[in-house]
Amino acid sequence: MTRSELVSTLAQRFPQLSIQDADISVKEIISAVTETLANGDRVEIRGFGSFSLNYRPPRIGRNPKTGEKVSVPGKWSPHFKPGKELRDLVDR
């Protein structure tokens, strides 16, 4: 599902919301999750899952074209862990 499909679904499911209102709602939720992760905090949505950050330490990689060793710096990457309810629904 894309973001525009999510906006359309929300607008259809809740007739009191216009498409513009649904779009603003989706934008606000995504920006709140993004901001929280950018601050280094964790986001948990009960029944759905949690978003957190994983640290990937620096390592020595290889350039696949030349085979040359390349230093890859450490970085933080977002990680999603599905909740039990979501896992059970997907496993059915």
C-alpha positions in Angstrom: 0.0 0.0 0.0 1.3 3.4 -0.9 0.9 6.6 1.0 -1.7 7.9 -1.5 -3.7 4.6 -1.2 -3.6 5.0 2.6 -5.0 8.5 2.3 -7.7 7.3 0.0 -8.7 4.4 2.3 -8.9 6.8 5.3 -11.0 9.2 3.4 -13.4 6.4 2.3 -13.6 4.8 5.7 -14.3 8.1 7.5 -16.6 10.2 5.3 -16.3 13.2 7.7 -12.7 13.5 6.6 -11.9 15.1 3.3 -8.9 13.8 1.3 -6.9 16.9 2.3 -7.6 16.2 6.0 -6.6 12.5 5.6 -3.4 13.5 3.8 -2.6 16.0 6.6 -3.2 13.2 9.2 -0.9 10.7 7.4 1.8 13.4 7.0 1.6 14.3 10.7 1.9 10.6 11.8 4.8 9.9 9.5 6.6 13.1 10.6 6.1 12.3 14.3 7.5 8.8 13.8 10.4 10.2 11.8 11.2 13.0 14.3 11.1 10.6 17.3 13.5 8.2 15.5 15.8 11.1 14.5 16.0 12.0 18.2 17.1 8.5 19.0 13.9 7.4 20.7 11.7 4.4 20.1 8.1 4.3 18.7 5.7 1.7 19.7 2.2 1.2 18.2 0.4 -1.5 20.2 -0.9 -4.3 18.1 1.2 -3.2 15.1 4.8 -3.1 16.1 7.7 -0.9 17.1 10.3 1.2 15.4 13.8 1.5 16.9 17.3 2.2 15.8 20.1 -0.4 15.3 23.7 0.6 15.2 25.8 -0.9 12.5 29.5 -0.7 13.5 32.2 0.4 11.1 33.7 -2.3 8.9 35.9 -3.0 5.9 33.9 -3.7 2.8 34.9 -4.4 -0.8 34.2 -2.5 -4.0 32.5 -5.2 -6.1 33.8 -3.7 -9.4 37.5 -3.5 -8.5 37.7 -5.7 -5.4 39.4 -2.9 -3.6 39.0 -2.7 0.2 36.8 0.2 1.3 36.2 1.6 4.8 32.5 1.7 5.6 31.7 4.0 8.5 29.3 3.1 11.4 25.7 4.2 11.1 22.3 4.0 12.7 19.5 2.3 10.7 15.8 2.2 11.5 14.4 -1.2 12.4 10.8 -2.4 12.5 9.8 -5.2 14.8 6.2 -6.4 14.2 3.9 -6.9 17.2 2.4 -10.3 18.1 -1.1 -9.5 16.6 0.5 -8.4 13.3 2.7 -11.5 13.1 -0.3 -13.8 13.8 -2.4 -12.1 11.1 0.4 -12.4 8.5 1.0 -16.1 9.5 -2.6 -17.2 8.8 
